[in-house]
């Protein structure tokens, strides 16, 4: 079955058709979330939540954008919600840490992958998401703009500036070695 037929069947209530759509798109959604969020386990959990939400809202998908873009948009909103929750948790943990300071610190490994993750973590969330979609998931700028709910020009700027910041961060880190 082609994707259009699978979508129609899923909209009619076919769990098997929706499962086939999940199999087709789960790697792209998980990869996007991993690159945008940086945490593999959280990305996998959020991808699962995104697909559950997509199943409950499949009737709202009208094909104005690709299914992949629609799924990544749902995943992006799940990631933003998780980040807001994580910010509240970190604020509580900082408060507790001030009451009882920790004496142990871990030194990060210095391999290239960790350097990239650290450089990505230094980017603004929308910039990191635009890079994850356009460079990591081969989205066009227009598809990324739709998935993120941002204007096309903003996505293009995020990709250009994000690339420059990554190059600078990685170049500076590797020049110091």
C-alpha positions as CSV (number, residue, x, y, z in Angstrom):
1,X,0.0,0.0,0.0
2,X,1.3,3.5,-0.7
3,X,1.3,6.2,1.9
4,X,-1.9,7.9,0.8
5,X,-3.8,4.6,1.0
6,X,-2.3,3.9,4.5
7,X,-3.3,7.3,5.7
8,X,-6.8,6.8,4.4
9,X,-7.1,3.4,6.1
10,X,-5.7,4.8,9.3
11,X,-8.2,7.7,9.2
12,X,-10.9,5.0,8.8
13,X,-9.6,3.4,12.0
14,X,-7.2,0.7,10.8
15,X,-4.6,0.2,13.5
16,X,-2.6,-2.0,11.1
17,X,-2.3,0.9,8.5
18,X,-1.2,3.3,11.2
19,X,1.4,0.8,12.5
20,X,2.7,0.6,8.9
21,X,3.0,4.4,8.9
22,X,4.8,4.3,12.2
23,X,7.3,1.8,10.8
24,X,7.9,4.1,7.9
25,X,8.5,7.2,9.9
26,X,9.7,6.2,13.3
27,X,13.4,6.4,12.5
28,X,13.0,10.0,11.1
29,X,11.0,11.2,14.1
30,X,13.3,9.5,16.6
31,X,16.4,10.9,14.8
32,X,14.9,14.4,14.8
33,X,14.1,14.2,18.5
34,X,17.6,12.8,19.3
35,X,19.3,15.6,17.5
36,X,17.0,18.3,18.7
37,X,16.9,17.2,22.3
38,X,20.2,15.5,22.8
39,X,18.9,12.7,25.0
40,X,18.5,9.3,23.3
41,X,16.1,7.7,25.9
42,X,14.0,10.8,26.2
43,X,13.8,11.1,22.4
44,X,12.6,7.5,22.1
45,X,10.0,8.1,24.8
46,X,8.8,11.4,23.2
47,X,8.6,9.7,19.8
48,X,6.3,7.1,21.3
49,X,4.2,9.8,22.8
50,X,4.1,11.7,19.5
51,X,2.9,8.6,17.6
52,X,0.2,8.0,20.3
53,X,-0.9,11.6,19.9
54,X,-0.8,11.2,16.1
55,X,-3.0,8.1,16.3
56,X,-5.6,10.0,18.3
57,X,-5.5,12.9,15.9
58,X,-5.1,11.1,12.5
59,X,-8.5,12.4,11.5
60,X,-7.1,15.9,11.7
61,X,-4.4,15.2,9.1
62,X,-5.6,16.6,5.8
63,X,-2.4,16.3,3.8
64,X,-1.6,20.0,3.5
65,X,2.0,19.0,4.4
66,X,3.8,15.7,4.3
67,X,2.9,13.1,7.0
68,X,6.5,13.2,8.1
69,X,6.3,17.0,8.6
70,X,3.1,16.6,10.5
71,X,4.6,13.9,12.8
72,X,7.7,15.9,13.4
73,X,5.5,18.9,14.3
74,X,3.7,16.8,16.9
75,X,7.1,15.5,18.2
76,X,8.4,19.1,18.4
77,X,5.5,20.1,20.6
78,X,6.1,17.1,22.8
79,X,9.8,18.0,23.1
80,X,8.9,21.6,24.0
81,X,6.5,20.4,26.7
82,X,9.1,18.1,28.1
83,X,11.7,20.9,28.2
84,X,9.3,23.1,30.1
85,X,8.9,20.3,32.7
86,X,12.6,19.7,32.8
87,X,13.2,23.4,33.4
88,X,10.9,23.3,36.4
89,X,12.6,20.2,37.7
90,X,16.1,21.8,37.3
91,X,14.9,24.9,39.2
92,X,13.8,22.7,42.1
93,X,17.0,20.7,42.0
94,X,19.1,23.9,42.0
95,X,17.1,25.1,45.0
96,X,17.8,21.8,46.8
97,X,21.5,21.9,45.8
98,X,21.9,25.3,47.3
99,X,20.6,23.8,50.6
100,X,22.9,20.8,50.4
101,X,25.8,21.4,47.9
102,X,27.3,18.4,46.1
103,X,31.0,17.8,46.3
104,X,31.3,15.5,43.3
105,X,31.7,16.6,39.8
106,X,32.1,14.5,36.6
107,X,34.5,15.5,33.9
108,X,33.0,15.1,30.4
109,X,34.7,12.8,27.8
110,X,36.4,14.7,25.0
111,X,35.5,12.5,22.0
112,X,34.1,14.2,18.9
113,X,30.5,13.0,19.4
114,X,30.4,14.6,22.9
115,X,31.9,17.7,21.5
116,X,29.1,17.9,18.9
117,X,26.5,17.2,21.5
118,X,27.9,20.0,23.7
119,X,28.0,22.4,20.8
120,X,24.4,21.5,19.9
121,X,23.3,22.0,23.5
122,X,24.7,25.5,23.3
123,X,22.3,26.5,20.5
124,X,18.8,27.9,21.1
125,X,16.2,25.1,21.0
126,X,14.6,26.3,17.7
127,X,18.0,26.7,16.1
128,X,18.9,23.2,17.2
129,X,15.6,21.8,15.9
130,X,16.0,23.5,12.5
131,X,19.5,22.1,12.2
132,X,18.3,18.6,13.2
133,X,15.6,18.6,10.6
134,X,17.4,20.3,7.7
135,X,20.9,18.7,8.2
136,X,20.1,15.6,10.2
137,X,16.8,14.5,8.7
138,X,17.1,16.0,5.1
139,X,14.1,18.1,5.5
140,X,13.7,21.1,3.1
141,X,13.6,24.5,4.7
142,X,9.9,24.6,3.9
143,X,9.2,21.2,5.5
144,X,11.2,22.2,8.6
145,X,9.3,25.5,8.8
146,X,6.0,23.7,8.7
147,X,7.1,21.1,11.3
148,X,8.4,23.8,13.7
149,X,5.6,26.3,13.1
150,X,8.1,29.0,12.1
151,X,8.3,31.3,9.1
152,X,10.5,30.0,6.2
153,X,13.0,32.9,6.6
154,X,13.4,32.2,10.3
155,X,14.2,28.5,9.6
156,X,16.8,29.5,7.0
157,X,18.4,32.0,9.4
158,X,18.4,29.4,12.2
159,X,20.1,26.9,9.9
160,X,22.7,29.4,8.7
161,X,23.5,30.8,12.1
162,X,23.4,27.4,13.7
163,X,25.9,26.0,11.2
164,X,28.2,28.9,11.8
165,X,28.0,28.6,15.6
166,X,28.6,24.8,15.4
167,X,31.6,25.4,13.1
168,X,33.0,28.0,15.5
169,X,32.4,25.9,18.6
170,X,33.8,22.7,17.1
171,X,36.7,24.5,15.4
172,X,37.6,26.3,18.6
173,X,37.4,23.1,20.6
174,X,39.5,21.1,18.2
175,X,42.0,23.9,17.7
176,X,42.7,23.8,21.5
177,X,43.5,20.1,21.4
